Amino acid sequence: MKSLLMPGVWLVVVALLVHTDLIAPGLAVVTFAFYAALVAGLLVAWRFHSSRIFFALLILFLAERCVSYFCAAHLAGSASARTAVAVVGLVLPLDFVLLSVQREKGFVVSSFGPAALVLFVESVFVAVLCRPASLAAVHGGHHRAGLELPFAAWVAFGAAAIFLLIRFLLFRKPAESGLLWALAASFLALRFGGAGRVPTAYFAAAALVLAVSMVETSYLLAYHDELTSLPSRRAFNDALLRLAAPYSIAMVDIDHFKRCNDTYGHDTGDEVLRLVASRLARAGGGGEAFRCGGEEFAVVFAGKSAAEVLEHLEELRGRVQASSFRLRGGDRRTEARGPDRRGRGQAGRRIREIARASAGCEISVTVSIGVASGRVGARVDEVVKAADQALYRAKGAGRNRVEVAGAGRRRVRGKAAGIA
């Protein structure tokens, strides 16, 4: 939940800076901070091919420029400023919602062009709607009103915030959190007038949140496996560097995973990986699960010996075996094939027959586990190697079992079922 809560902490810090006398940055400093965060965010979004964050930053820039321009002293017409704040308060939440549901396609013409056209049309619409001459004709040139957000804008911001929060809880992506907190900062900017030192500081906070969300996204891609949401091999290697004896490392491998892929297809294989990962993520005894690659996983137990974690690993193995799921129809391996896609020989024909016969059936999965303990003076790579050797022994002894490095063979605790 760090990516959800941390931007809120930054927003509180910005509020303390601009609303207290502890540090009172001037308008020039705040404006510089806004453009620095904006340019940095645009460059990072461009580098990581994130068109959603790129356009979110452009929307912030256009909103800040629009409100600042129509609130300028030489325009004086409070009707222009009030209309600008109201229109931006309605358009900005809608744009953020649209960006949230838009599928990320990078900077290609098919996605970049329509979004740029929408922003251009919105900018022209707001400029025409907020012209001082037009508003003077409507209000007779004498109407004065405060720059408070209208009720419709409050509703728009509230509905958009709820929508973005739900999106984050569903997908747990830093970009969704960034859009949510940038929306909150933009609301505060408009709430405090839209132009001036305090509103510009909130716009700068919104730009910074979006820029940092890209850094969080790159970290997530580097240290987390996208398919299973578990920490990746790189995170596993970093965790090994921090280990201090005593500790235990368990290597986990899905039994007959290649056969599962060949028989049911890669979509089913991905479902198997997600199922096993979800069970490993809830490992008892303080175990932290990682996906090391392919069908291989690791569980690290800091401060525990192999004897202490053995019960938790047996429970984990049994929990995986007890899990099952129903195969979906429509896999490409079950479809009729033309002359150019016929399997070769008896093996290809047999695989298609098995897949057709098992469509809609339930399969269960089993795992083999090897565990080794790290003692004072032992090298961590040697412990990993010992756990791997114990894993090979578990597979050689019939699979669906736990083997401890340096111990005698353990009795099989369960019988493989289904494809496993």
Order of alpha helices (4+ residues) and beta strands (2+ residues): alpha-alpha-alpha-alpha-alpha-alpha-alpha-alpha-alpha-alpha-beta-alpha-alpha-beta-beta-alpha-beta-alpha-beta-beta-alpha-beta
